[in-house]
Amino acid sequence: MIDLKYLSNRYMINLIKFNKRLSSEQKMILDNTKKFCENYLKPRVINDYKNEIVDRQIFKEFGNMGILGPKIKGFSCLGESYVTYGLIAKEIESIDSGYRSMFSVQSSLVMNPIDKYANDYLKNKYLYNLASGDFIGCFGLTEPDAGSNPNDMKTVAIKEKDCYILNGSKTWISNSPIADVFIIWAKLDGKVRGFLLDRDMNGITTPKIDGKLSLRTSVTGMIFLDNVKVPLQNILNVEGLKGPFTCLNDARLGISFGAIGAAENCLMNTIDYVLNRKQFNSLLAEKQLIQYKLADMVSEYNLALHASYSVAEAMDENDFTPEMISFVKRNSCQKSLNIARTCRDILGGNGISEEYNIFRHLTNLETVNTYEGTHDIHSLILGRYITGKMAF
């Protein structure tokens, strides 16, 4: 059963309602996703986060729900819209950013490039198994010395008679320690190309990065490639940074919705708290400062959600620019992080307790604000768009 208080608070903060713009199928998908998140993910999240438990079964459950790769047509995928993809991401991240990262990487950064750029043999070999959650994928772009500037990557591919030989390393790669399938970006004759690798190829090692204080429900690692032989047919049909950036644009849209989901959960917990907590013989909810802060946060939440929804609709109509995605990724992450911090402050000491979830969302959002383009990098992208001048 879904907590009626949870739904009531959600209704209270959603001033701009999109429900009438959704199809009956979209409503059904999102209703099922909400129930899944509430009944399956929510009961386990505190323990998973505290003990850094990453369970492959979660991918299987996503697969059973049919929500992996929701934009892809065929291959047991939904064939849905960017709006649907974003709203699914929002529901998952309302429980935890780590779970949404698992969903986003699999859907946007692994299945998406296979669907867009791989040959039919590779599509049939991998997409069904990725859609079911039987295979887990990862996206190898970031390197120790090439984060915000991927064009400076050192990973290289050399073509031989019957294969490509890949050498290099990647770091801060979600899912890599448990991945079966790897999308690896490397330079071939000086041009960035994408390659599809299997776990059983010799020369691949994927150590886990320990000591994370954020996103502890998802696993992050490195990828070391030592003379890995890759079949000629496993190259993706795209050249240059267009390949990874196209995938990242889709993922960033999901992040823009997902971060709002985390903010939504913080707000709902805070509203519940102030409606029950008394100080100086009256409820916190009756205090002017509290109402002022809630009004600010709910306003920013609704504006961020409206912006992300509008950009998703533009992407569905293929009438968008990459800067629009930078805008909503940057905006949603910063606004959600500010909301989480304010909610934590309102709860005082209770704000750091695992019971209220807010501090977990706050630490997660610190990472979400950084990955797939930092706040500063997206600021420079927007600055270049505004002025026509390159500053990086």
C-alpha angles and dihedrals in degrees: 000000000000115000106253090210088057091054092043093055090045089055091049095058099042102087094158107057122201098176095106090055093058124090121237089253092052090050090051093049092049094044090053090046091052091051092047092050092047097044103034110022103033097057092054104037101091093051093043092051096043094048097032092240115175111186121195087206089075089067089051090051091050086051093049088052088053093228101121113108091004094176094055119100114222128356090095091297127133098245087215135150134275087251090059092046091052095047091049089052090050092054093049095047091049082074099037140333091226093061090048090050089055090051095044097047092049094045106036106022101037111022094035098059091043090053094045103037112016127093121253093261092058093043092055093042097051115017098067092050093045091048091053093047092240087119124045119206138198137194117230111200110113117082133189090259099026114060113127089016105054092169086074092064118142099201108112139191124206121196118227130178098279105010149013120257114216126198129172145070139266129196141196090030115163114228095005098125091056100030124127094185128044129197102201124188114206139156116261113186088343095307125108110246134173124235132190114223134185125220091238094061110112118250100037119122124171114189118190120244106235130202099046114162092189137048089021094160090066126056124237128191150147131266121219117192117197113180092319111186111221122187115248091241091060095076118107119238098241134087133209131006090314087086100058094031092055088055093044091052091059091046092048090055088055090050091052089058095037095055088053088055090057090049090048092056092048090051094048092050091047094049090050090049097050091046089059106030119089126202125171090004096302138080118270086234088066093058119103094221091053093048091047091052092046091050091052094047096045090048093052091044093054094044091050092048092048091050093049092046091050093050090048090053090049090051090050088054091045089236104123145098127224088245089066089060092047088052096054095039091052094041098047095046095048094043093046091048090051090048092051091050093050092047090051089052093050091054092051112196091354088062092077094049119108088225092075098042094216099110090049090053089046095054091044093051091054086066096039088054088056109040127079090022123347123241089256095049092050088048089057091047089054091043091054089050092050098045104023088231126119114230098175 
